[in-house]
Amino acid sequence: MAPDEDALPSRHQLVEELRQVRRVGILRCANLALPALRQAAVLRGPAGSTAGPSAGVEALLRSAVGALGEEEPGRAAQYLFGLVRGTAGRRPTDLRRAAAEVFGLSPETFRKHHEPMLIGRIAEEILRGGPAPWSGVAAGHGAPGAAPGADPAVDLATLRGELAGPIAPSVRPVRRYGPYRLAIAERQPTLVSVDCGPVEALVDVDLLVSSENTYLLPARPFSATLSGGLRRAMAIRGPDGGLIDDVMARELGEWLERHGRPGGPVDPGVVAVTSPGTLRRQSVVAVLHAAIAVPREDRPGYEVSWAGVSLAVTRCFDLARELRAGDEGVGSIAVPLFGAGDGGLSPEQSAEWMWSAVRRELCLDPGWRVHLTTWTARETCAVLALLASTARA
């Protein structure tokens, strides 16, 4: 029986239809009746929307799954329903296996315990949520966050207010600000987000950029650095957790051999491209390793120069365009604050350098969806302040 025209369906109805969608896959849901989901899509969708019934159900599902966030439940739900870029056409059994791997479980254990929980939570988000943020996020990426056009100055004021309280909020594993629609070039606006947390936890970005030393020696995998986190995340391990392939270290070594620089160093600003290793499961296409940190000879630490940062950003976008030429689906890139860690730059100085270089590239090629990744609240405030200045200009 179809739901009343002016009332949302029940949680039970939504759960049953979500199970049907999971069984056939998001691409085949157009062949299902799904009266409850279609009614919810009408009531939760934007007024005057001309999206067809199937598009409405998919957008509703993306919005509800996005509300689960970027921790394990949200990531698993994205895989379960084929909402991660490049997974929509996979078999439902393969999607369940990928979702189970997020929790480190067998598909059968996941099916019995975690899958019903996730589907129930998605149904609750559909009943709880407001209009779905359909506009501004490219199909297949499903990024949670504010609708494009949000004001970075408002987010900056909110974050500063939170930090002024008695207990500073946690911003990990990933807290997203934006995307903001910024008029950087006259031809078209650019979507820019700020993601605070470990970059390896992002699930809706095609290209990840890492900062490295000029020897292209990745950080130790147990270190609390961007390089170390990516090295851990990219590595291939067996069922017992044993290392099978240290993808990042191996491929960077091979890159140095191919370019006649075994043992390094390379010039500041050089960028090496590697495969994403196991981050491919998060739809990452490639990882770009920018050599910007020059080891100091007289004391521990690194030197980072504006020239090296500027050249590295230019080379990252050049390589990104080459990768996009081979894969038209490539459209987003995550860039960290070079030098804000061991490089000795203050968050404010690093943010100023990075945004200046990134903005220059976007003036030439505004079609990218850019994620500026940060690790601390101070870094996030520095970036938001620059974006707010850009939005007011």
N, C-alpha and C positions, 0 to 999 in steps of 0.2 A: 504493500500500500504506500502510495507516495505521501511525503510529508505535506502538511498544510502550507499554503502559499506564503504565509507571513510568519512561519515558525521554523526554527532550526530543527533538524531531525534529532533523534535521540543518540546518545553515545553508543548504544548497542547497534543501531542501524549503521552508524558510521564505521564501527569496528568491523562489522560483517562485510561491508563494501570495500574497506581498505584491504581486507584479506583477499578479496577477489582481485583487486588491482595487483597485489603482490604476486598472486598465483600466475597471472597472465603477463605481467609487465606493463610499464607505463605506456609503451608504444601501441599496445593492443587494447587499452582500456576503452577506446572509442567503440569497440564491439560489445561493451557491457552496458546494461541498463543504468545502473548506479543512480537511482532516483535521489537518494539521500545526499550523496556527494554533489550531484548537480544542483540540488536545491541550496545546499550550503554555499556552493560557489556563487550562485546568484545573489544570495543575501550578504555574503562576505566580500564580493567583488566590488570594484568601483562603480559608482553610478554612471549609467550611460555606456558601460563597456560593450564593445561589439565582439568580444572574444567568443568563439564558438564554444559549445558545451565541453568538448574534450579539452580544449585549451584552458577553459575555466577550471576544470577539475585538476589539471596538472599544475596550474598556477596556485590553486588553493593548497594542494599537497606540498608544493615547494615552500609556500609561506609557513605552513604548520610545521614542517620538518625543520625549516630554518630557525623557528622559535626554540627548538631544542638546543641550539648553540653549537659550539665547535668542540665540545668534549666528547667522550666516547658515545653517549646515547645519540647525539646529533649526527656524528660521523657515521655510525652504524646504520642509522635510519636512512641517510643519504644513499648508502650503498644498497640497502635492502630494497629500495624502490627505484634504483637506477637513476638517481638524480645527480650523481657525480659525472662530470663531463666524460663522454666516451663509454659510458656503461649502460645507456638506455636500452640498447639492443641485446644485451647479454641474457643468457638463460636465467630464469628465476633461481634455479639451484646454484648457479655461479654467484649471483648477487647475494644469496643467503650465506654462502661460504665467505665472501668478502666481508660481509657485515659481522660474521662470527669472528673473523680474524682481528677486527678492531678490539674486541674484548679478550682475544686470546683463547677463544673457546672452539670446541668442535661444532660443526653445523648442527648436529643433533641436539647437543646441549643448548645451543642458542635457540633452536626452534621451540624447544619445550619451555624454556624459562624466560629468555630475554626478548624474543620476538613478540609474544603476546603483550609484554609490558610496553614495548616501543609503540606498537600499533595502538594500544590504549591511550598512551600519552599523546600521540598524533591526533587521535579523535578528540581528546580534551582540548588541545590547542585550537582545533577547528572551532569548537564550541566557545572557547574563551576569547579568541582573537578578534581584532577589528578587521577592517578592509585589508585585503592582501596587497603588499607592495609589489604590484605586477610590473610597474614601469621602471626602466633604468637599469635593470640587471639583465645581462645577456642570457638568452635561453641556454640552458645546459650548465649554468654556473650557480644559480640558486643561492647567491650570497646573502646571509642575514645582515641586517644593519638598517640604518635609516634610509628612507627613500631619497633618491638623488635630488639635490637642491637644498638639503639641510644646511644649516649655517654652522661652519666650523667655530665661529666665535661663541655660539651658544654652547657647543660641546666643550669648548675650552673653559668657559665660565663654570659649567657643571663639574668638570673634572677638578678644577681648582677648588671648588666648594667642597667636594668630597674629600680632597686631600687635607683641607683645613679642619676637618672633623677630628674627634678624639681617636678614631681608628681608621687608618687609611685603607681603602678597599683593595682587594686582590684584583689584579688585572690579568691573571693567567688562567687557563692556558692561552686563549686569544680573546681579546676584547676589541671589537671593531668600532671605529668612528667613521661615519659616512656610509656610502660614497657621497662625495660632494661634486656637484656639477660646476666646474670652473671654466670660465671663458678665457682660456689661455691663448688660443689662436682664434682668428676671426672666422675660420672656415667651419668649425664645429667645437662644441664644448667637450671637455675631458672629464671622465669620472676618476676621482682620486679618493682613496680610502686610507685610513691610518689603522694599522693592525698592531696592537701591543701584545706581545707574547712570543712564544717560540715559533719562528717562521716555518719550521718543519711540521707544525700542526695545521697549517693552512690546507684547505681541501678544494679551493675554487680558484687557484692561480696556475697559469700555464708554465711560467718561467720563474724560477727562484734565483736570486742573486746572493752570493756569499762574498764576504771580504776575506782575503787571505794575505799571507806574507809574500814577499817577492821570491821566495824559494818554492812557493806553491806546495808547502808541506802542511797538510791539514792538522788542525788541533787534535790532541788526544781525545778519543771518543768519550771519555768520562769527564771531560772538562765542560764547565758551564759557559760555553761560548757558542756563537752562531756556527762557526766551523765545526766544533765538536758535536753540536746537536745534529747538524746535517749529516755528519759522518756516521753517527749512530743510526739515524733514521734511514739512510740510504743502504746500509749494510744488509746483506742477505744472510739469514741465520737458519739453522736447521730446527727440527721440532724440539730438540733439547736446549735450544738457545745458543748452541755453539756457532761460532763464526764460520761461514762458508765462503763469503766473498766480501772483502772490505772495498766496496765499489769505488768510493770516493778517492781513497789513497791509491788504489791500483790505476784508475783511469787518469788521475793527475800525473802519476809517474809515467804512464804511457804517452801522455800529451807532451811532457818534457822531452822524452826520447824522440818523438816524432819531430819536434822542433829544434833538435840539436842542443838542448839545454839540460841534460841530465845533471842533477846536483845543483842547478840554478846558479845565480839568481836570474830572474827576468826583470825587465824594466818596469818601474811603477806605471800602472795603467793597463798592463797586459791582462787580457781576460781569456781564460780557458773554459771550454764547454765540455761537460760530461753528461752521461745519461743520468736519470734520476734514481737509478737503483730501485729499491722497493717503494720509493715515493711515487712511482708510476701508478700504484694503486689509488693514489689521491689525485690522479690525472695530471700530475706534473709532467711536462714534456721534456724539460732539460734543466740543468743547474749551471749557472754562469759563475765562475770563480774569478773574482777581480783581485789582482795582485796590487795592493795599495799600501801595505805596511812594510816599511824598510827596517830591518833589525838594526838597533843602535849598536855601535862598536864599543862605546865607552861605558855603557851601563845597560841594565835590563830595560826592555821595552822597545817600542817602535817609533819611527818617524812617519808621519803622514803629511803629504803636501797637497796644496790646492791643485797643482798641475796634475798630480797622479790621480786625484779623485775625479777631476774634470775629464781626463782622458779615459778613465775606466768607465764612467757613465756613458760617454759617447760610444765607446766600443761595445758596451752591453746592449745599447739600443741598435747599433749596427748589426750585431749578431742576432738580436731578437727579430729584426726584419728579415734576415736570412732564414731563420727558422720559420717565420710566418710564411715566407714564400714557398716553403716545402710543405706547410700544413696550414691551410686557411683557417683552421679553428683556433690557432694561436692568437690571443688578443689581450692577454693580461700578463703583467710582470710585477714581481715583488722586489723592492729595492730597500736594503737596510741603511742605517746611518753609518757610513764609512768612518772609521777612526774614533768612534764614540766610546769604544771599550779600551783595549790595550793601546790604541793609537794615540792616546793622550789628549784628544780633542774634547772640549766640553760638549754636552748635548746641544747647546745653542749654536756653537760654532759648526759642529758637524751638520746639524739640520740646515743651517744657512747655506753651507757649501753644497750639500746634496740637493736641496730644493732649487738652488740656482742652476745647477747642472741639469737636473731632470726637467725643469721648466723650459730650459733652452731646447732640449730635445723634443718636448711636447709642442713647442711652437712650430717645429718643422714637421712633426708627425703626431697630430693630436688624437689619433684614433685609438691609442692604447688605454686600457683600464689599468691604472697604476695603484699599487699598494705600497705605501711607505711603512716599513716595518720598524717597530721600536721595541725596547725591552723594559724600560722603566717609565714611570709616570712623568718624570721630568723630561725625558726624551719626547714623550707623547705631547706634553704641553708645548715644547719648543716647536714641534712640527705643526700642531694645530694653530699656533700663533702665526706662523708663516702662511698657512693656508687661509686664515682669516684675513690677513693683509691682502692676499691675492684676490679674495672674493670681494673685498671693498674697493679694489682698484678699478 
